Amino acid sequence: MTISKENPWRGLYTATALPFNDDLSVDYDGYARHVSWLAANGTDGVCPSGSLGEYQTLTPEERARVVEVAVQASPEGFGVMPGVAAYGSRETIRWIEQAAEVGAQSVLLLPPNIYRADRQSVLNHYREAAKVGLPIVAYNNPYDTKVDLTPDLLAELHSEGLIKAVKEFSGDVRRVYEIQELAPDLDILIGSDDVVVEFGLAGAVGWIAGYPNAIPEATAELYRLATSGNVEDLKAAMPLYRDLHSLLRWDSKTEFVQAIKLSMDIAGRKGGQCRPPRSPLTAEQAETIRRDTEAALAKGYR
């Protein structure tokens, strides 16, 4: 579908993996082709410069160019929602400004995570970020950031007009209902691949996903079935969900970047190596991912 101008963060967004050349320089041409391919295969937008895109290992120049390439490679109506996380609020503001300058429609923002930020620090961080004027999707990832955007805190951020949506990565579907009670107009986006049906049933209106990098058509169909609100669609989603779940759950594991890139390689896309300090998968991990990816491809999932 074409993203809504009013709510451009809705739909299936791919948290894009970033290809590197043999010398670990960024393969910008390969990345542009990947964004175009995702647009042509059923997804609604991309999130460049996220964790899956290894933004922490990029220089400022590389990070800026990745966002520019994503926008340039996107056809009309295809969304770009860059990750704008940074240790300092001033740095975050600069990344939001850069996203706006090149034409992104919204941004994805973690809370401050250089330390375990208190509530007031989180509020101040989003207040500063919102001054730029580009719509902000908050990203709740309490495992990696050690900062939990609880339902009541999200409600406060939304009541001030600081955020439009939240990528909810806690995995706790019970939170969806509490968020809806406290902030009924706050859009909830599925943040982890292995809870898409549960969150879709609860009323999520978007999915920022990792596995479309390898199998975009299958994940797009899964998203459509899980979020339509139609009971028959939910029934149809379950065989697909069960077939893919052994892969989807890698999105919640420490090795998610390596796992998704390996699945991409197996599916005929360029996943390739990661920049240090991410280390190669163990032989056992790689064999499990290879087996499950090949099984999904053998069933016709693309």
Buried (B, 14 or more C-beta within 10 A) or exposed (E): EEBBEEBBBBBBBBBBBBBBEEEEEBBBEBBBBBBBBBBEBBBBBBBBBBBBBBBEBBEEEBBBBBBBBBBBBBEEBBBBBBBBBBEEBEEBBBBBBBBBEBEBBBBBBBBBBEEEBEEEBBBBBBBBBBEBEBBBBBBBBBEEBEBBBBBEBBBBBBEEEBBBBBBBBBBEBEBBEBBBEBBEEBBBBBBBBBBBBBBBBBBBBBBBBBBBBBBBBBBBBBBBBBBBEEEEBBEBBEEBBEBBBBBBBBBBEEBBBBBBBBBBBBBEBBBBBBBEEBEEBEEEBBEBBBEBBEBBBEEEBB
